[in-house]
């Protein structure tokens, strides 16, 4: 009797190369199944990278997605996670050579997917800080928090293509490098471009170091901290000091 592992390997090999099947009817059935699976994977890339698809148009994106699926078919059933290496593929796909920003946008969209499906955890509640904060307590980031950077305005391009973006958003994009923060407050993804003071704050290992970093960049530490709290960037709690 053929064991399950052998069957799966044999079926997978025939699915990858339907011409190997011994029977013409099986070859036709496998070809139909393969086409259906390829379309599902391609559709998943459209769903996982919607802004990248919009930037180049459906036809161009479909061609890129099809080439990627042929090279790297899904390895698991959860297609919401499919395409982890797609941003790197976009960067090297020759038809997109003139759109150097596209891989950066796709990389941001991958971080958005990671943030969306990251583990649940309680965000730091501002009310718990009323008794005081230990400035030497380490900063603990929420599992959904992501920080990224790009040589192109990837975050601004992404934001300009969201449903709530103003009509002039795309025209106002500045073509400069960006660093951005992705969070998931109240289970909704937020992407924001961050400035030098907030970048300095985020680089701090403790609250005291983070505050000093931001102050060195002439940042408003209280505003930065409040913004990060409201964004749900922190997890758990920062140890409260005995004396406020």
C-alpha positions in Angstrom: 0.0 0.0 0.0 1.3 3.5 -0.9 1.9 5.5 2.3 0.7 9.1 2.6 4.2 10.6 2.4 5.0 8.8 -0.8 1.6 9.7 -2.3 2.1 13.3 -1.4 5.6 13.5 -2.9 4.4 11.7 -6.1 1.4 13.9 -6.5 3.5 17.0 -5.9 6.0 15.9 -8.5 3.3 15.3 -11.1 1.6 18.6 -10.2 4.9 20.4 -10.8 5.3 18.6 -14.1 2.0 17.2 -15.4 3.7 15.6 -18.4 5.1 13.0 -16.0 1.6 11.5 -15.4 1.2 8.2 -17.1 -2.4 8.7 -18.2 -3.5 11.5 -20.6 -6.7 12.1 -18.6 -4.6 12.5 -15.4 -2.3 14.9 -17.2 -5.3 17.0 -18.3 -6.7 17.0 -14.8 -3.4 17.9 -13.3 -3.0 20.8 -15.7 -6.4 22.2 -14.8 -5.6 21.8 -11.1 -2.2 23.5 -11.6 -3.7 26.4 -13.5 -6.3 26.8 -10.7 -3.6 26.7 -8.0 -1.5 29.2 -10.0 -4.4 31.6 -10.3 -5.1 31.3 -6.6 -1.5 32.1 -5.7 -1.4 35.0 -8.2 -4.7 36.4 -6.7 -3.1 36.1 -3.3 -0.2 38.3 -4.4 -2.7 40.9 -5.7 -4.4 40.8 -2.3 -1.1 40.9 -0.3 0.5 43.7 -2.4 -2.4 45.9 -3.6 -0.5 49.2 -3.7 2.3 47.7 -5.7 -0.2 46.3 -8.1 -1.9 49.6 -8.5 1.3 51.4 -9.2 2.2 49.3 -12.2 -1.3 48.2 -13.4 -3.0 44.8 -13.3 -1.4 43.4 -16.5 2.2 44.2 -15.5 1.7 43.0 -12.0 0.0 39.8 -13.2 3.0 39.0 -15.4 5.4 39.6 -12.5 3.2 37.5 -10.1 3.0 34.6 -12.6 6.7 34.5 -12.9 7.1 34.6 -9.1 4.6 31.8 -8.6 6.4 29.6 -11.1 9.7 30.2 -9.2 8.3 30.1 -5.7 4.9 28.3 -5.4 3.0 28.5 -2.1 4.4 26.2 0.6 1.4 26.4 2.9 -2.4 26.7 2.6 -2.6 30.1 4.3 -2.2 32.3 1.2 -2.5 35.5 3.4 1.1 34.8 4.3 2.2 34.0 0.7 4.9 36.0 -1.0 7.5 36.7 1.7 10.3 36.9 -0.9 8.1 38.8 -3.4 9.6 42.2 -2.6 13.1 41.0 -3.4 11.8 39.3 -6.6 10.2 42.6 -7.7 13.6 44.4 -7.2 15.3 41.9 -9.5 12.5 41.5 -12.2 13.9 43.2 -15.2 10.7 44.7 -16.6 10.4 46.8 -13.4 14.1 48.0 -13.6 13.0 51.6 -14.0 10.6 51.5 -11.1 13.2 51.2 -8.3 10.6 52.3 -5.7 8.4 49.3 -6.3 10.3 46.8 -4.3 10.4 49.2 -1.4 6.6 49.6 -1.5 6.2 45.8 -1.7 8.5 45.4 1.3 6.4 47.9 3.3 3.3 45.9 2.3 4.9 42.8 3.6 5.5 44.5 7.0 1.8 45.5 7.0 0.8 41.9 6.5 3.2 40.8 9.3 1.7 43.5 11.6 -1.9 42.5 10.7 -1.4 38.9 11.6 1.1 39.4 14.5 0.3 37.9 17.9 -2.2 39.7 20.1 -1.0 41.4 23.2 -2.2 44.1 25.5 -0.9 47.6 24.5 0.5 49.8 27.2 -2.4 51.7 28.7 -1.6 55.4 29.3 -3.7 55.3 32.5 -1.4 52.8 34.1 1.4 55.4 33.9 -0.4 57.8 36.2 1.5 56.6 39.2 4.9 57.4 37.6 7.4 55.7 35.2 10.8 54.2 35.9 12.9 55.9 33.2 15.4 53.1 33.2 12.8 50.5 32.4 13.4 48.8 29.0 11.0 49.7 26.2 8.9 46.7 25.2 7.3 46.9 21.7 4.0 45.4 20.8 4.3 42.3 18.6 2.5 44.1 15.8 4.9 47.1 15.8 7.2 47.3 12.8 9.9 49.9 11.9 11.2 50.2 8.4 13.2 52.5 6.1 13.4 52.9 2.4 15.5 55.0 -0.1 12.2 56.0 -1.8 9.0 57.4 -0.2 7.4 54.0 0.2 5.2 54.9 3.2 4.0 58.1 1.5 3.1 56.2 -1.6 1.3 53.6 0.4 -0.6 56.2 2.4 -1.6 58.1 -0.8 -3.3 54.9 -2.1 -5.5 54.4 0.9 -9.2 55.0 0.8 -9.1 57.9 3.3 -6.2 59.7 1.4 -7.0 63.1 0.1 -7.2 63.5 -3.7 -3.9 65.5 -3.8 -1.9 63.1 -1.7 0.0 61.4 -4.5 0.9 64.8 -6.0 2.4 65.9 -2.7 4.7 62.9 -2.2 8.3 64.0 -1.8 10.8 61.7 -3.4 13.2 61.4 -0.5 14.2 58.5 1.7 11.8 57.6 4.5 11.6 55.8 7.8 8.2 54.6 8.9 6.4 53.0 11.8 3.6 50.4 11.5 1.3 49.7 14.4 -2.0 48.0 14.9 -4.1 49.9 17.5 -7.6 48.6 18.0 -6.8 45.9 15.3 -6.5 48.5 12.5 -3.2 49.0 10.7 -1.6 52.5 11.0 1.4 53.5 8.9 3.1 56.8 9.6 6.2 58.5 8.3 8.5 59.4 11.2 10.8 62.3 11.6 14.3 62.6 13.0 13.3 63.1 16.7 10.9 60.1 16.6 13.6 58.0 14.8 16.0 58.9 17.6 13.4 58.0 20.3 12.7 54.6 18.7 16.4 53.8 18.8 16.5 54.1 22.6 16.7 50.9 24.7 15.1 52.5 27.7 12.7 55.3 28.2 15.5 57.6 29.6 17.8 56.9 26.6 14.9 57.3 24.1 13.9 60.6 25.6 17.5 61.9 25.6 17.9 60.8 22.0 14.7 62.7 21.0 15.7 65.8 23.0 19.1 65.8 21.2 17.2 66.1 17.9 15.1 69.0 19.3 12.0 66.8 19.6 9.1 67.2 21.9 9.5 64.1 24.0 6.1 64.3 25.6 4.4 64.5 22.2 6.4 61.7 20.7 5.7 59.4 23.7 2.0 60.3 23.6 1.9 59.6 19.9 3.5 56.2 20.3 1.2 55.3 23.2 -1.9 56.2 21.1 -0.5 54.2 18.2 -0.3 51.1 20.4 3.5 50.8 19.8 4.3 49.5 23.3 3.3 46.2 24.8 2.6 45.3 28.4 3.8 47.9 30.9 6.8 50.0 31.7 7.7 49.6 35.3 6.3 52.3 37.5 8.6 54.2 39.8 7.9 54.5 43.5 8.0 58.3 43.4 6.1 60.0 40.6 
